[in-house]
Amino acid sequence: MAREASPVIAGLGMSVLDLVQVIEAFPEAGGVSRVVDSVMMGGGPVPTALCAAAKYGVPAVILDRLGEDWKGALLRADYERYGVETRYLLSEPGRTNTLGTVLVRQSDGERHLIYEEGDTTPLSNTGLSEEVLDSCDLLHLNGRHWPACLDAARRVRERGGLVSFDGGAHRYDPKFVELFPWVDVLIVAADFADRAVGIDLKEAQLERLAEWGASFTGITDGIRGSWILMKGEVPFHQPAFEVPRVVDTTGCGDVYHGIFLAALAESESPRVAAKLASAGSALAATALGGRGFLPTKAEIAAFLESAREVTGAV
């Protein structure tokens, strides 16, 4: 059921339905590949971050538009399953939603994405809920619904709320530079950092990312962990955590964002937030699909009691 509490975290992003299929090896030529396991669930960077935050225990709301096809019905139900508020999830008759097929290599959880893009109309300023933007504590973005997300960020910042941006791998766009000065929490994937500020040591990249004015900047890099810089302080490295078996890395970065933001919303320090987020993303990798295992706060705490950090991966 959706939460009745006022949202702490609002997300403006694109909802995607994911079909995740495990295969023994990626195809290199024509032929037949047997599917070892499969699952269908909601996906998308901002939506999955919201589901992770809600499962952690922090109220969240999604701002998006769904087409009225069978995929849209499944997407709405998946949000409600995790407790994400859907009152402001608009519907558009006659339009379709994006379907992503994620091929997962069985041996190591590596992924290859194939997608069929939907044709829903991006949200404009008139499609955004003023009630949500004027009440949420934190707005999470990844550049979808441009340029509405730019105006939404300005509105939230100007009234004293926080804005977060997820810079995903292979998603860098020079236009995002216009948004960065309005962002408080700027956490990006290693590939995004390379494209945004140039290839360098992570600490140097963090300093350059921080020049846009964010209070928190970060770089995530899978098994190599994450690097976080809080304005005016020394950057630190948070190692990834070992798990018995990596099943699928789909959505791990999105889960990291969701739990990091949820922890900040509960007044945890950046170091604690990064540790919790790293643990949450490690647990997410033990199940199939980006939302196959979204851990609760208690499950993360139990995992950290005996968790071992990955060493030698930096």
C-alpha positions, 0 to 999 in steps of 0.5 A: 500500500502507498504511504499516507505520510508526506514524502521525504524523498520525491523522485522525478524520473522515467519508469521502465519495465525490466525483463531480466533473463539469466543466460550462460554466455552473451551471444556472439553470433546467430544461434539459440541461448537457453534462459536459466532464470528470469523475472519481470519487475519495475526498473529505472534509476530514479524509480528503483532508488525510490523503492529502495528508500521506501523499503529502507523506511523513508517515505517516497513519491514518484513523479512520472507519466505512464502509458496506459498499456499492460506495462503501465499497470505492472509498473504502478503495482510495483511501486505500490508493492514497495510503498512508493506514493503513486498519487502523482503518477500520471496516465496517458491514454494511447501511449506505451511504456519502455520495456528493457530486456536485461541479459545477465551472464550467469558466471559473474552477473555482468549485464547487457541491456536491450530496450524498446523505448515507449512513447509517453510524453515527458512531463512539463512544468505544468505536469509537476505537482507543486504540492510535492515540490513544495513539501518534499525534503529532497528531490532526486533526479537523473535528467529525465523529463528535461527541462522540467527537472531543471525547473523542479530543482530550482524550485526545491532549492530556492525554498530550502530543500535538497536536490540529488542527481544520479549520473549513471554510466553511459548517461553523461550529457553536456546539458546536465552542466546547467543543472549541477549548480542546483544540486546538493548531492551529486553522486555519479558513476565512474564512467560519468565522472570521466566524461564530466571532468576528465579521467584522473584519480578519484579524489581529483575528480571529486574536487572538480565535481565539487566546483559546481557547488554540491554539498556532497559529491561522490563517485561509485565504481562497482566492486571498487567501492565509492568515494565521497567528498563533503564540502570543506572536508577530506574525501574518503573511500568506502569499500564494497562488501563481499557477498557469497555469490553475485547473481545480478548487478542490475540496479545496484547503483540505484539502490546505493542512491536510494539508501544513501539518500534515506540515511541522509534523510534520517540525519546519518553522517555521509560516512555512515550513509555511504557504508549503509548504501554500500551494504545495501547495494551488495545485498541487492546483487545477491538476487535477480533484478534491480528490485529482486532484493531491496533490503530493510534497515534491519537487514542491512544492520544484520549484514554489517555485523559480519560483513567483510569489505572487498580488498585489493579492488581499487 
